[in-house]
Amino acid sequence: MSLSPLPLDVRLMNATAGVLFAGVFLFALAALLGWAARHPAFDIRAIVVDGEVTHNNAVTLRANVAPRLRGNFFTIDLKDVRVAFEAVPWVRRAFVRREFPYRLHVTLEEFQPVALWARDDTDVDARLIDRTGVLFDANLGDVDVDALPRLWGPPQRAAEILATLGALRPVFAPLDAELVGLDLTERGQWRAELDNGGRIELGRGEAAELIERSRRFVATAPQVAARYHRSADAIEAADLRYPRAYALRLKGVTTVSAALPSRKGPAPQPQTKRNG
């Protein structure tokens, strides 16, 4: 036995009732949310911070973040909270979540400085480089900058310069000298600095080319220094930009004997040139 369809007026009444019910429900929901948005019971009363907090404390975080927070548990924008925390010195990333009914939980990830970004040791605008190659500003007094290598070059190539330093350091290890500085000039010339103050002109090229030149130099420089009764620690300067040779200057080594000053001025410091 088939059921006959409901009359049109009954169907219209049912549809109207459904619409009215949905409208009342939405209105009640909006009123409830409005009440919750204004009720002091849901004000943010606590912010739990964990993670990497070596360079920050509760006072610093409160002073930097609290004035920028707007809203309560339901209305606060977590993106704004994240941005506020990431504006604090040393904070690399912040992860924020709500904890009902009135608390925020923030996990911080700090920058890990691995190098100093400075033109020279007197650069007052020095910055720091994170392990990922990101430049950031921080209080240099919080870091032992003397223990960090110094890098310089186009800021957009900071990550590349950091990676090149990491690739070159093991190459110079046989000299019992540590690479403590690396510069990339605007013209694309690479220049390295040893911990004894020695300067190494590496020339142009990719990391692989710099490594190959450096290996040839490291393999023979101690032998050249030994001829003058010097160790590799006496390297004052070297120029590796020659195709199959390099120029080397050693501390305390000269081929000029003592004599009266020339009218043309003092003689230049001679260099030892080694064929590669």
LONUMAR-740462 format. One record per residue: residue in three letters; x, y, z of N, C-alpha, C in turn. Coordinates in steps of 0.1 Angstrom, whole numbers, padded with zeros to 4 digits, always signed. Layout:
N
ALAXYZXYZXYZ
...
end
This chain:
276
MET+0009-0012+0000+0000+0000+0000+0009+0012+0000
SER+0008+0021-0010+0016+0033-0011+0010+0044-0003
LEU+0019+0052+0002+0015+0064+0010+0013+0076+0000
SER+0003+0083+0002+0000+0094-0006+0009+0106-0002
PRO+0013+0114-0011+0022+0126-0007+0015+0136+0002
LEU+0022+0142+0010+0016+0152+0019+0011+0164+0010
PRO+0001+0170+0015-0004+0182+0008+0006+0193+0007
LEU+0006+0201-0002+0015+0212-0004+0016+0221+0008
ASP+0005+0225+0014+0005+0234+0025+0012+0228+0037
VAL+0010+0214+0039+0017+0208+0050+0032+0208+0048
ARG+0036+0205+0036+0051+0205+0033+0057+0219+0035
LEU+0049+0230+0031+0054+0243+0033+0055+0247+0048
MET+0046+0242+0056+0046+0244+0070+0058+0237+0077
ASN+0061+0225+0072+0073+0218+0077+0086+0225+0074
ALA+0086+0229+0062+0099+0237+0057+0100+0249+0065
THR+0089+0256+0067+0090+0269+0075+0094+0267+0089
ALA+0089+0256+0095+0092+0253+0109+0107+0249+0110
GLY+0112+0242+0100+0127+0238+0100+0135+0251+0099
VAL+0132+0260+0090+0139+0272+0089+0139+0280+0102
LEU+0127+0281+0108+0126+0289+0120+0135+0282+0131
PHE+0134+0269+0132+0142+0262+0142+0157+0264+0140
ALA+0161+0264+0128+0176+0266+0125+0179+0280+0128
GLY+0170+0290+0125+0173+0304+0129+0175+0306+0144
VAL+0165+0300+0151+0165+0301+0166+0178+0295+0171
PHE+0182+0283+0166+0194+0277+0171+0207+0285+0168
LEU+0208+0291+0156+0219+0299+0153+0220+0312+0161
PHE+0208+0317+0164+0207+0329+0172+0212+0326+0186
ALA+0207+0315+0191+0211+0311+0205+0226+0308+0206
LEU+0231+0302+0195+0245+0299+0195+0254+0311+0195
ALA+0249+0321+0186+0256+0334+0186+0256+0341+0199
ALA+0244+0341+0206+0243+0347+0219+0253+0340+0229
LEU+0253+0327+0228+0262+0320+0237+0277+0323+0235
LEU+0280+0324+0222+0294+0328+0219+0297+0342+0223
GLY+0288+0351+0221+0290+0365+0225+0291+0366+0240
TRP+0284+0358+0248+0285+0358+0262+0298+0352+0266
ALA+0303+0342+0260+0316+0336+0263+0327+0345+0260
ALA+0325+0353+0249+0336+0362+0245+0338+0374+0255
ARG+0327+0377+0262+0328+0388+0272+0329+0383+0286
HIS+0328+0371+0289+0328+0366+0303+0342+0365+0308
PRO+0344+0371+0320+0358+0371+0325+0363+0358+0329
ALA+0354+0348+0330+0359+0334+0333+0368+0329+0323
PHE+0367+0334+0310+0375+0329+0299+0387+0338+0296
ASP+0390+0348+0304+0401+0357+0302+0414+0348+0303
ILE+0424+0352+0295+0437+0345+0295+0444+0348+0309
ARG+0445+0338+0317+0451+0340+0330+0465+0334+0331
ALA+0469+0325+0322+0482+0319+0324+0487+0316+0310
ILE+0500+0318+0308+0507+0313+0296+0519+0304+0300
VAL+0518+0292+0297+0528+0282+0300+0538+0282+0288
VAL+0551+0284+0292+0562+0285+0282+0572+0274+0285
ASP+0575+0266+0275+0585+0256+0276+0593+0255+0263
GLY+0602+0245+0262+0611+0244+0251+0624+0250+0254
GLU+0630+0257+0244+0643+0263+0245+0642+0277+0250
VAL+0645+0279+0263+0644+0292+0269+0657+0296+0276
THR+0668+0293+0270+0681+0296+0276+0683+0311+0277
HIS+0679+0318+0267+0682+0333+0266+0671+0342+0270
ASN+0660+0336+0275+0648+0344+0279+0643+0339+0292
ASN+0636+0348+0299+0630+0344+0312+0616+0350+0312
ALA+0609+0347+0323+0595+0351+0324+0593+0366+0323
VAL+0602+0374+0329+0601+0388+0329+0603+0394+0315
THR+0612+0389+0308+0615+0393+0294+0603+0390+0285
LEU+0598+0378+0286+0587+0373+0278+0574+0381+0281
ARG+0572+0384+0294+0560+0391+0298+0560+0406+0292
ALA+0572+0412+0293+0574+0425+0289+0572+0427+0274
ASN+0576+0417+0266+0576+0418+0252+0562+0413+0246
VAL+0556+0403+0253+0544+0397+0247+0531+0402+0252
ALA+0530+0404+0265+0517+0407+0271+0510+0419+0265
PRO+0517+0430+0262+0510+0442+0257+0504+0439+0243
ARG+0508+0429+0236+0504+0426+0222+0492+0416+0222
LEU+0488+0411+0233+0478+0401+0233+0464+0407+0234
ARG+0455+0403+0226+0441+0408+0226+0431+0397+0226
GLY+0421+0397+0234+0410+0387+0234+0411+0377+0245
ASN+0402+0368+0246+0402+0358+0257+0404+0344+0250
PHE+0401+0334+0258+0404+0320+0254+0398+0317+0240
PHE+0386+0322+0237+0379+0319+0225+0383+0329+0213
THR+0385+0341+0217+0387+0351+0206+0401+0355+0203
ILE+0411+0351+0211+0425+0355+0208+0429+0348+0196
ASP+0437+0355+0188+0442+0350+0175+0456+0343+0178
LEU+0456+0330+0176+0469+0323+0179+0480+0327+0170
LYS+0477+0332+0158+0488+0337+0149+0494+0349+0155
ASP+0486+0358+0161+0491+0370+0167+0500+0367+0179
VAL+0496+0357+0186+0504+0352+0198+0517+0347+0193
ARG+0517+0339+0182+0530+0333+0177+0539+0345+0172
VAL+0533+0354+0165+0541+0365+0160+0547+0373+0171
ALA+0540+0375+0182+0544+0383+0193+0556+0376+0200
PHE+0555+0363+0201+0567+0355+0207+0579+0355+0198
GLU+0576+0354+0185+0588+0353+0176+0595+0366+0174
ALA+0588+0377+0179+0595+0390+0179+0604+0392+0191
VAL+0604+0383+0200+0613+0384+0212+0627+0380+0208
PRO+0637+0387+0212+0651+0383+0209+0654+0368+0212
TRP+0661+0362+0203+0665+0348+0204+0655+0338+0200
VAL+0642+0342+0199+0632+0332+0195+0631+0330+0180
ARG+0633+0318+0176+0633+0315+0162+0619+0311+0157
ARG+0612+0302+0165+0599+0298+0162+0591+0296+0175
ALA+0578+0298+0174+0569+0296+0186+0557+0288+0181
PHE+0554+0278+0189+0542+0269+0187+0532+0271+0198
VAL+0520+0276+0194+0510+0280+0204+0497+0271+0203
ARG+0492+0268+0214+0479+0261+0215+0471+0265+0227
ARG+0458+0264+0226+0449+0267+0237+0448+0255+0247
GLU+0446+0258+0260+0443+0248+0270+0432+0253+0278
PHE+0420+0247+0276+0408+0251+0282+0409+0251+0298
PRO+0404+0261+0305+0395+0271+0299+0401+0285+0298
TYR+0414+0287+0303+0419+0301+0303+0434+0301+0301
ARG+0440+0291+0295+0454+0291+0294+0459+0289+0280
LEU+0471+0295+0277+0478+0292+0265+0491+0285+0268
HIS+0494+0275+0259+0507+0268+0260+0516+0271+0248
VAL+0528+0276+0251+0537+0281+0241+0550+0273+0242
THR+0554+0267+0231+0567+0260+0230+0577+0268+0221
LEU+0588+0271+0227+0597+0280+0220+0609+0272+0214
GLU+0614+0277+0202+0626+0271+0196+0635+0283+0194
GLU+0647+0283+0201+0656+0294+0200+0666+0293+0188
PHE+0671+0304+0184+0682+0304+0175+0695+0298+0182
GLN+0702+0291+0174+0715+0285+0179+0726+0291+0171
PRO+0733+0301+0177+0743+0309+0170+0756+0300+0167
VAL+0760+0300+0155+0772+0292+0151+0783+0301+0145
ALA+0780+0314+0142+0790+0322+0137+0786+0337+0139
LEU+0796+0346+0138+0794+0360+0139+0793+0366+0125
TRP+0784+0374+0122+0782+0380+0109+0787+0395+0110
ALA+0800+0397+0106+0806+0410+0108+0816+0413+0098
ARG+0818+0425+0093+0828+0429+0084+0842+0427+0089
ASP+0843+0430+0102+0856+0428+0109+0853+0427+0124
ASP+0864+0426+0132+0862+0425+0146+0857+0438+0153
THR+0857+0449+0146+0852+0461+0152+0838+0466+0146
ASP+0832+0457+0139+0819+0461+0133+0808+0462+0144
VAL+0803+0474+0145+0793+0477+0156+0779+0472+0152
ASP+0778+0468+0139+0765+0463+0135+0765+0448+0133
ALA+0774+0442+0140+0775+0427+0139+0762+0420+0143
ARG+0760+0409+0136+0748+0400+0138+0753+0386+0141
LEU+0743+0377+0143+0747+0363+0145+0740+0355+0134
ILE+0746+0343+0132+0740+0334+0122+0736+0321+0129
ASP+0724+0317+0126+0719+0304+0132+0725+0292+0124
ARG+0723+0280+0130+0729+0268+0124+0722+0266+0111
THR+0711+0271+0108+0704+0269+0095+0708+0280+0085
GLY+0717+0289+0089+0722+0300+0080+0713+0312+0080
VAL+0705+0313+0090+0696+0325+0091+0703+0336+0099
LEU+0703+0348+0095+0709+0359+0102+0698+0364+0112
PHE+0703+0368+0124+0694+0373+0134+0701+0383+0143
ASP+0693+0392+0149+0699+0402+0159+0697+0397+0173
ALA+0707+0399+0181+0706+0396+0195+0717+0403+0203
ASN+0716+0403+0216+0726+0410+0224+0739+0401+0224
LEU+0749+0407+0218+0761+0399+0216+0768+0396+0230
GLY+0764+0404+0240+0769+0401+0253+0764+0387+0259
ASP+0754+0382+0253+0749+0369+0257+0757+0357+0251
VAL+0766+0360+0242+0774+0350+0235+0789+0352+0237
ASP+0796+0342+0237+0811+0343+0237+0815+0344+0222
VAL+0814+0357+0217+0817+0359+0203+0831+0355+0199
ASP+0841+0356+0209+0854+0352+0205+0856+0337+0201
ALA+0846+0329+0205+0846+0315+0202+0839+0312+0189
LEU+0833+0322+0183+0826+0320+0170+0834+0324+0158
PRO+0834+0317+0147+0840+0321+0135+0833+0334+0130
ARG+0841+0342+0122+0835+0354+0117+0832+0352+0102
LEU+0820+0356+0097+0817+0355+0083+0812+0368+0078
TRP+0813+0370+0065+0808+0382+0059+0806+0380+0044
GLY+0796+0387+0039+0793+0387+0024+0779+0392+0022
PRO+0774+0390+0010+0760+0393+0007+0751+0386+0017
PRO+0742+0393+0024+0733+0387+0034+0725+0375+0028
GLN+0721+0377+0015+0713+0366+0009+0720+0353+0007
ARG+0734+0354+0008+0742+0342+0006+0748+0337+0020
ALA+0742+0341+0031+0747+0337+0044+0748+0322+0046
ALA+0737+0315+0042+0737+0301+0043+0748+0294+0035
GLU+0750+0299+0023+0761+0293+0015+0775+0296+0021
ILE+0777+0308+0026+0790+0311+0032+0792+0302+0044
LEU+0782+0300+0052+0783+0291+0064+0786+0277+0060
ALA+0779+0272+0049+0782+0258+0045+0796+0257+0039
THR+0801+0267+0032+0815+0267+0027+0825+0267+0038
LEU+0822+0274+0048+0832+0274+0060+0832+0260+0065
GLY+0821+0253+0067+0821+0240+0072+0828+0230+0063
ALA+0828+0233+0050+0834+0224+0041+0850+0226+0041
LEU+0854+0238+0043+0868+0242+0043+0876+0239+0055
ARG+0869+0239+0067+0876+0237+0079+0884+0224+0080
PRO+0878+0213+0077+0886+0200+0077+0898+0200+0068
VAL+0897+0208+0057+0908+0208+0048+0920+0215+0054
PHE+0918+0225+0062+0930+0232+0068+0934+0226+0081
ALA+0927+0215+0086+0931+0209+0099+0945+0204+0099
PRO+0951+0198+0088+0964+0193+0088+0975+0203+0091
LEU+0972+0216+0089+0981+0227+0092+0982+0230+0107
ASP+0974+0223+0115+0972+0226+0129+0968+0241+0130
ALA+0960+0245+0121+0954+0259+0121+0939+0258+0119
GLU+0932+0266+0126+0917+0266+0125+0913+0278+0116
LEU+0903+0275+0108+0897+0286+0099+0887+0293+0108
VAL+0890+0306+0111+0882+0314+0120+0874+0325+0113
GLY+0876+0327+0100+0869+0337+0092+0868+0334+0078
LEU+0857+0338+0072+0855+0336+0057+0847+0347+0052
ASP+0852+0354+0042+0846+0365+0035+0843+0362+0021
LEU+0832+0367+0016+0828+0366+0002+0826+0381-0003
THR+0835+0386-0012+0834+0400-0016+0822+0401-0026
GLU+0819+0414-0029+0808+0417-0039+0812+0412-0053
ARG+0825+0410-0055+0830+0406-0068+0832+0390-0069
GLY+0827+0384-0058+0828+0369-0058+0841+0363-0054
GLN+0850+0371-0048+0862+0365-0043+0861+0360-0029
TRP+0866+0348-0026+0866+0343-0013+0879+0345-0006
ARG+0879+0349+0007+0891+0351+0015+0889+0345+0029
ALA+0899+0337+0033+0898+0330+0046+0908+0336+0055
GLU+0905+0334+0068+0914+0338+0079+0917+0327+0089
LEU+0930+0325+0092+0934+0315+0101+0934+0320+0115
ASP+0935+0311+0125+0935+0316+0139+0948+0322+0143
ASN+0958+0321+0135+0971+0328+0138+0971+0341+0131
GLY+0960+0345+0125+0960+0358+0118+0963+0358+0103
GLY+0967+0346+0098+0971+0344+0084+0958+0346+0075
ARG+0961+0353+0063+0950+0355+0054+0953+0347+0041
ILE+0942+0340+0037+0943+0331+0025+0933+0336+0014
GLU+0939+0340+0003+0931+0344-0009+0927+0332-0016
LEU+0914+0328-0016+0910+0316-0022+0905+0317-0037
GLY+0902+0330-0041+0898+0332-0054+0883+0330-0056
ARG+0879+0329-0069+0865+0327-0072+0861+0312-0073
GLY+0848+0309-0074+0844+0295-0076+0835+0289-0066
GLU+0830+0278-0070+0821+0270-0061+0829+0264-0050
ALA+0822+0258-0040+0829+0252-0028+0839+0241-0033
ALA+0835+0233-0042+0844+0222-0047+0857+0227-0052
GLU+0857+0239-0060+0869+0244-0065+0878+0250-0054
LEU+0871+0257-0044+0879+0262-0033+0886+0251-0025
ILE+0879+0240-0023+0884+0228-0016+0896+0223-0023
GLU+0895+0221-0036+0906+0216-0044+0919+0224-0043
ARG+0917+0238-0044+0929+0247-0043+0935+0246-0029
SER+0926+0246-0019+0931+0245-0005+0938+0233-0002
ARG+0933+0221-0008+0940+0209-0005+0954+0209-0011
ARG+0956+0214-0023+0969+0215-0029+0978+0224-0021
PHE+0973+0235-0015+0981+0244-0007+0985+0237+0006
VAL+0975+0230+0013+0978+0224+0026+0988+0213+0024
ALA+0988+0206+0012+0997+0195+0010+1011+0199+0009
THR+1014+0211+0005+1028+0215+0003+1033+0227+0011
ALA+1024+0235+0017+1028+0246+0025+1037+0243+0036
PRO+1035+0232+0044+1044+0229+0055+1058+0226+0050
GLN+1060+0220+0038+1073+0217+0033+1080+0230+0029
VAL+1072+0239+0023+1078+0252+0019+1083+0260+0032
ALA+1074+0260+0042+1078+0267+0055+1090+0260+0061
ALA+1091+0247+0060+1102+0240+0067+1116+0245+0060
ARG+1116+0248+0048+1128+0252+0041+1134+0265+0048
TYR+1125+0273+0054+1129+0285+0061+1128+0283+0076
HIS+1129+0271+0080+1129+0267+0094+1117+0273+0102
ARG+1106+0272+0095+1093+0277+0100+1083+0266+0100
SER+1073+0267+0108+1061+0258+0108+1050+0264+0100
ALA+1040+0257+0098+1028+0262+0091+1022+0274+0099
ASP+1024+0274+0112+1018+0285+0120+1024+0298+0116
ALA+1035+0298+0109+1042+0311+0105+1035+0317+0092
ILE+1025+0310+0087+1019+0316+0075+1012+0329+0078
GLU+1017+0339+0071+1011+0352+0072+1001+0356+0062
ALA+1003+0351+0049+0994+0353+0038+0997+0343+0027
ALA+0987+0340+0020+0988+0331+0009+0978+0335-0002
ASP+0982+0333-0014+0973+0337-0026+0972+0324-0034
LEU+0960+0318-0034+0958+0306-0042+0952+0308-0055
ARG+0951+0320-0060+0944+0323-0072+0952+0320-0085
TYR+0964+0315-0084+0972+0311-0096+0967+0298-0100
PRO+0967+0295-0113+0962+0282-0119+0969+0270-0113
ARG+0983+0271-0113+0990+0259-0108+1001+0262-0098
ALA+0999+0273-0091+1008+0277-0081+1002+0286-0070
TYR+1009+0289-0060+1004+0299-0050+1015+0307-0045
ALA+1012+0319-0040+1022+0328-0034+1020+0327-0019
LEU+1032+0326-0012+1032+0324+0003+1041+0334+0009
ARG+1036+0340+0020+1044+0349+0028+1044+0343+0043
LEU+1057+0342+0048+1059+0336+0061+1064+0347+0071
LYS+1059+0346+0083+1063+0356+0093+1078+0354+0096
GLY+1085+0365+0096+1100+0365+0100+1109+0360+0089
VAL+1104+0359+0077+1112+0354+0066+1113+0365+0055
THR+1126+0368+0052+1128+0379+0042+1140+0375+0034
THR+1141+0379+0022+1153+0377+0013+1161+0390+0012
VAL+1157+0400+0019+1164+0413+0018+1172+0415+0031
SER+1185+0418+0029+1194+0420+0040+1193+0434+0045
ALA+1198+0436+0057+1197+0449+0063+1206+0459+0055
ALA+1201+0471+0052+1209+0481+0045+1203+0494+0047
LEU+1210+0504+0042+1205+0518+0044+1192+0519+0037
PRO+1183+0527+0042+1170+0529+0035+1172+0535+0021
SER+1165+0530+0011+1166+0535-0002+1158+0548-0004
ARG+1162+0556-0013+1155+0568-0016+1141+0565-0021
LYS+1139+0554-0027+1126+0550-0032+1117+0545-0021
GLY+1121+0544-0009+1113+0540+0002+1117+0526+0006
PRO+1110+0520+0016+1114+0507+0021+1110+0496+0010
ALA+1118+0486+0010+1116+0475+0000+1103+0467+0005
PRO+1095+0462-0005+1084+0454-0001+1087+0441+0004
GLN+1079+0435+0012+1081+0422+0018+1080+0412+0007
PRO+1091+0403+0005+1091+0394-0005+1082+0382-0002
GLN+1078+0375-0013+1069+0363-0011+1076+0351-0017
THR+1073+0340-0012+1078+0327-0017+1067+0322-0026
LYS+1070+0318-0038+1060+0313-0048+1062+0298-0050
ARG+1052+0290-0048+1053+0276-0050+1045+0271-0061
ASN+1051+0263-0070+1043+0257-0081+1035+0246-0076
GLY+1022+0245-0080+1014+0234-0075+1016+0222-0083
end
